[in-house]
Amino acid sequence: MWPAKLLQEYFTALGMKAKLEAGEPKAADLWPAENWWERSGWEEAVVRLAGLYPEDCTPVVDWLIEAQPEVTGQCLARSGAVVSAAIVKRARGAWTPRVTGIAAYSNPAARAAIGRAETCTLSSVMFLFPG
């Protein structure tokens, strides 16, 4: 990735951190429910945002967990933040009905995005508990 792009995402993440701590915006404002699985352009900045909570990225996970499972999984796997087994379990518990409840969650693109989130959390768990 180009250094200028990384810098842009870093400063965007800093601004987002201040807004997140003030209670705005809602993650659903960035990823509307009717098409949350589509890229909005905020994905990498949000992964950087999670990295701004190096000891515990739970505030970012709590903000994202329902609105954007795939980016939540990316935050858990790639942000560099400490991830507890409890937060991985909570995230996966929130998403399982959306993968298995085909009648209620019938959009294949959305279900595929949740599957990718699950894959990210599996890599987090393997990092936390190797072997």
C-alpha positions in Angstrom: 0.0 0.0 0.0 1.2 3.5 -0.8 2.5 5.5 2.2 0.2 8.4 1.4 -2.8 6.1 1.5 -1.7 4.7 4.9 -1.3 8.2 6.3 -4.7 9.1 5.0 -6.3 6.1 6.6 -4.4 6.7 9.9 -5.6 10.3 10.1 -9.1 9.2 9.2 -9.0 6.6 11.9 -7.9 9.3 14.4 -10.9 11.4 13.5 -13.2 8.4 13.7 -11.9 7.5 17.1 -12.9 11.0 18.5 -16.3 10.6 16.9 -16.7 7.0 18.1 -15.9 8.1 21.7 -18.5 10.9 21.3 -21.1 8.3 20.2 -21.2 9.1 16.5 -21.6 8.1 13.7 -23.5 4.8 13.9 -21.8 2.0 11.9 -25.1 1.5 10.1 -24.7 5.1 8.8 -21.6 3.9 6.9 -23.0 0.4 6.0 -26.8 0.6 5.6 -28.6 -2.6 6.5 -30.0 -3.1 3.0 -26.5 -3.5 1.5 -24.0 -3.7 4.4 -21.9 -6.3 2.6 -20.9 -3.8 -0.2 -17.7 -1.9 0.2 -18.3 1.7 1.3 -14.7 2.9 1.3 -14.4 3.1 5.1 -13.2 -0.5 5.6 -9.4 0.0 5.9 -9.8 3.2 8.0 -11.9 1.2 10.4 -9.3 -1.6 10.7 -6.8 1.2 11.5 -9.3 2.5 14.0 -9.3 -0.8 15.8 -5.5 -0.6 15.9 -5.8 2.6 17.8 -7.1 0.5 20.7 -4.1 -1.8 21.0 -4.9 -3.2 24.4 -8.6 -3.9 23.7 -10.4 -3.1 20.5 -13.8 -4.0 22.1 -15.2 -0.4 21.5 -14.7 -0.8 17.8 -16.1 -4.4 17.8 -19.2 -3.3 19.7 -19.7 -0.5 17.3 -19.4 -2.8 14.2 -20.5 -6.2 15.3 -24.1 -6.0 13.9 -23.7 -3.5 11.1 -20.6 -4.9 9.4 -19.5 -8.4 10.4 -16.8 -8.7 7.7 -15.0 -5.6 8.7 -15.4 -6.6 12.4 -13.6 -9.8 11.5 -10.9 -7.9 9.7 -10.4 -5.7 12.7 -10.0 -8.8 14.9 -7.5 -10.4 12.5 -5.5 -7.5 11.1 -5.6 -4.5 13.4 -2.8 -5.6 15.6 -5.0 -5.0 18.7 -5.1 -7.5 21.5 -8.2 -9.7 20.9 -9.6 -11.8 23.7 -11.2 -15.2 23.2 -14.4 -13.8 24.7 -14.8 -11.1 22.1 -14.2 -13.6 19.3 -16.8 -15.9 20.8 -19.3 -13.0 21.2 -18.7 -11.9 17.6 -19.2 -15.4 16.2 -22.3 -15.9 18.3 -23.8 -12.8 16.9 -23.1 -13.9 13.3 -24.0 -17.6 13.5 -27.8 -17.0 13.1 -27.1 -14.9 10.0 -25.2 -17.7 8.4 -27.4 -20.6 9.4 -30.8 -18.8 9.2 -31.2 -19.1 5.5 -34.9 -18.1 5.6 -34.3 -14.9 7.5 -31.0 -14.1 5.9 -31.3 -15.2 2.3 -29.0 -12.8 0.5 -26.0 -14.9 -0.7 -23.6 -12.0 -0.8 -24.4 -11.0 2.8 -24.0 -14.6 3.9 -20.7 -14.9 2.1 -19.4 -11.8 3.8 -20.3 -13.3 7.2 -18.5 -16.4 6.1 -15.4 -14.3 5.4 -15.8 -12.7 8.9 -15.9 -16.1 10.4 -12.7 -17.0 8.6 -11.0 -13.9 10.0 -12.1 -14.8 13.5 -10.7 -18.3 13.1 -7.3 -16.9 12.2 -7.6 -14.7 15.4 -8.3 -17.7 17.5 -5.4 -19.7 16.0 -3.2 -16.8 16.8 -4.4 -16.6 20.4 -4.3 -20.3 20.9 -1.8 -21.8 18.5 -1.7 -25.6 18.0 
